[in-house]
Amino acid sequence: MIPILMYHQIGEPNPKGTPYRGLTVHPRDFRRQMVWLRRLGYRGLSMAQLMPYLQGKKTGKVFGLTFDDGYQNVLEHALPVLEDCGFHATNYFVVRMLGKTNTWDRAEGVPAAALMDVQGLREWFAAGHEVGSHTLNHPVLPGLSPELALNEIRDSREALEQITGAPVKAFCYPYGKFTPELAACVRNAGYETATTTAGGLVRRSDDPFALPRVAVMRSTLLVRFLQKCLTPLEDRKRIRQEQRLT
């Protein structure tokens, strides 16, 4: 079983009471998490690099490392840590929001945060990390017509390939929302993997277009972080149940 870590922002968290404050991990905590995984003998891989392990063609102490939305603070704070640790990661970009902010969060009262522009995306890619798609506009895909959903999935891939000059094989469903029909659409559009927000470690038998991840939050303490990464979800539930009974 393999963990795929899910991060959003790496920076100074917003003030207490701010919606979705937990999605921003402090740079100090992110570095500590990566350093400890390296000390334990794990290697952080992009989704493309992780594929042979997910398929059972390779074995080893590895984990997937993903960032949603393409925030500028990931480039500023996470990239140096990844380089120091020798890890690689996948960042899922929202094509039409490059150089803008997370406007899809505005209605929830989330403060605006800068997203990488085209130059930042190319810097991420040039550093050896993977560029993945998070659609054109970050919509709730199941709420769109099949034609519009296809455009979001297919056209975002084509646009990112024009920017990088390389194939784009990784997709991430906005808000983690999808249907079997959308998963088939992602597969038919030429992607090789698609990640969700469902929690848990990946089994070899899991659908590559509905992969679970381990959400890393601001409040995730180091010991808890390691438990979430290295312990299957059902074992964590069993341990919690045993703790309640003792």
N, C-alpha and C positions, 0 to 999 in steps of 0.2 A: 504493500500500500504506500502511496506517494502523496505527500502534501503539496498542494498548489496554494501559495500564499496570495492573498488579495489585499492590496493597499490602495489608497486613494491619494491623499496629500501627505507629504513629509515636510513639516514646518512647525511654526509656533501655533498651537491650537487657539481658536477663537475664544472670547470670554465665556465664562460659565453661563449656562442658560441658552447659548446659541444652538439652534437646531443643527443636528448632525455634527456636533463638535467632535464626537468620538472618531470620525473618519480621518482626522488629522493626527498623525503620529509624530511626536517630537523627534528631530534629527538625532538627538542623543540616544533615545530609546531605539530608533531604527538601527543605529550603528551597533549598539549592544546586542540586539537580536541577531544581526548578521554575523558578528564576531563569534557569538556563542555557537551558532550553527556550524561555522567553520571549525571551531575548536572541537566540536563533536564529530568532525570528519565528513560533514555534509557539503555538497556543492550546489550552489544555486544556478538554475538553468532557465533559459527562455523556453517558451512552449515548443518551439521548433526543435530545440536541443532535447527536450524532455520526451518527445514522441517515441523514440526507440525504447525508452524505459516503460512508457505506458503500454506499449505493444508487447512487452516481454522479450524484446530482442537484446536488451542490455539490462544489467543489474548493477546496483550500487547505492550508496548513500547520497541521494539527490533529492531536491525539492524544486518545484516550479515557483517562479517569482514573477508576479504580475502587478501592474499598476493600472487603474482605471482612469480614463478621462484625459490624460496627458497634461497634468498640471506642471506649471513652470517650476514650482518648488521641488518637484521630483528631480528635475534636471540639476537644480542648484545643490540640493542636499543629499539626494540618494545616489546620484551618479558617482561622486567621489568615493562613497562607501563601497559601492559595487566594484569599483576599480581596485580599491585597496584589498578587498576580499577575493578578487578574481572571480566574481559571480557575474552571471548574465541574467537579463530580465526581458519581459515583454511589456510594452506599454500600449494600451488600447486608446487610440486617438479618435476624437469626434471631428470629422473632416471640416465641416463648415464652421466650426468654432475655433479653428486654429488661430492663435493670436488674439482671441477674445476671452470671455470668462464663462463660468458655469451657469449660464442663464437658465438652464432647465431647473435649477434649484431655487430660483428667485421667489417663486410662489410659496415656498416653504419657509422663507425668511432666512435662508442661508446667505451669509455675506459673499460678495463676489470674490473670486480667486482667479488669478491669471492662468491662462492655458498657454502651452508652448505655441509659438508661431512656426512657420515652415522652417525657418533657420534652426530653431530649437529642435524640431523633429529630426532634421538632418544631422544635427550634432549628436542626438541620442543614437541614431542609426550608425553614424560614423564611429561611435565608441564601441561598436560591436553588439548592440542590443537590438532586439526585435521590435518592429513596428507592426502592431495589430490594429484591427478595425473595431470601432465602437459605434458604427453607423455614420451617417452624414450629420444628423441633428440631435441625436440622443432621445428618440421618441420611445414610447411604450409600444413595442412592435406589434403585440397582439391586438392593439386598438386601431391599427391601420388596415386599409384594404390590402389584399394580396399584392396588387401592383405597386403600391407605395412601399410596402415592406420590402419587396424585391429590390426596388430602387435604392433603399437605404442600405441594404446588405451588399448588393452587387456594385453599385456606383461608388460606394466608399472604398471598396477594395481597389477598383480601377484608379481612383484618384490618388490613393496612397502609393500605388505602384508607380504612377507617373512621377511622384515626388522623390521616391527612393531609388527608382530604377531597378527594383528587386521584387520578387514575388511576395505577396502578403497572404499568409496562410492561417493566421490566428484571428478569431472573432470573439467578441464578448457581447452578450445580450444586455442592453441597457436595463437597469433595475433588476436584472436577472430574470426577466419575464419572457417566456417563449412558449411555443406549442410544438408538437411533433411536426406539423407542417412547416413551421419556421426553421426547425432544425434541418429538415430536408432541403429547404431553400438555401440555407447556409452551406450545406454539403454540395449542392448542385452549383453554387456560385464559385466553387473552387477552393474553399477553405479546407483545412485539415483538422482543425480543432475549434471548439466553441466552449467558453466557460460561462458558468452561472454564478449566482450568489448562494446556492444551496451549500450547506456546511458539510464538511467531512473530507476524509482522505480518498484518493482515487484508487479504485480497484482495477485490475487488468480487464475485468469484464464490463467496466463502465462504458457507456456510449461516448465516443470522443466528441460528440456535438452536444453533450449535456454534462460537462465535467463540473463536479463540486469543487469548492475552494475553502480555505481556512481564512476567515476574516480576521485581520489584525487591526485592533482598535487602539485609540489613545490610552485607554485605561487597562490594556492588557499587560499585566505585570510579567516580568521575565519568566518566572517559573510557570505561570499559566500559559504563556506563549509557547514554551517548550512542550508542555503537555498537549496543547492544541495541535502542534505540528507533528508530534511523534506518537500520539495515542489515537487509535481509531475512535470515532464518535460513539459507537455503541459501548466501547470499553469505558469511555469517560462517563457516560450515563450510568453504567453499572457501578463505577467507583463512587459517584455522587450518591447513588441510592444506598450503597453500603455505608457511606459516611453518615447518612441521615439515620440509619438504623442503629448505629453504634453510639 
